[in-house]
Amino acid sequence: MEARDFPVADGVLVPLLQSATIPASFRHGFSTRAGGVSPAPYHSLNLGSKWGDSAENVAENRRRLLAASGARAMVRVSQKHGTHVVRVAAGDDPETVKGMEADGLCSNQAGLGLSVHVADCVPVLIADPRTGACAALHAGWRGTVAGVALAGVKALAEGFGCRPEDLRVALGPCIGPCCFDVGAEVVAAFEAAWPGAHAADIVVETPGFQPRIDLRQCLRLQFQAAGVLPAHIDVSADCTSCDPAGRFYSFRHSGRLTGQSVGFIVVPD
Ligand SMILES: [Zn+2]
């Protein structure tokens, strides 16, 4: 994925990571810590309101993200580590959508931005160039095991007639298999959800170390199983926990959550 700087008001640049797999007509991006106003430990583009940062700073950061996105409005949901995907229709009040418990949004309303908030979880963006519909999903380990990827593909099919073979999928920065140590109960959950999780490199076992999970590998295989073409799935290599430049928020790395990034996609005009 490529980093591009987007000018926002007062000459400030907001860098966004973008996927070449998502067609250019869908403005989209994965934010980093850069380009915002929050002081340490939230520095600087914290887009989450629950972690102790001031409401004013988060509001300014959200204004900057909205300006960088080019969307007329940006909607989000109340994330629960589940699989519910909200279909956002014309006239839906963003404040109402924000209160809905879900881990994904889909829409075909021109100019509307769909966003998910993440630190170590996977932000997933899906675009359908045939119908113009798109979706954003939040996939932590619980949502991944529960099948949020398939839920996203189904929501697009049922809502807008999308076909899996047309979909373009981008999996953004998240905690990588380099850092995502887990306990036996998480390994068991992945083995139950995906027989052959070890052979498929979803569960990574190294003698002398705790087992680790590759969330993006699991999601990639789930999207393929749902009919998405392998060539249409773009997977970031960035790890939020051990990124050498410290570009991302990470609960694992910080020992506490000091902010959240956003993955967003905008319905074409
Ligand atoms: Zn790592």
Residues whose N, C-alpha, C, O or C-beta is under 5 A from the ligand:
A	BS01	ZN	G176 C178 C179 C239 S241 C242
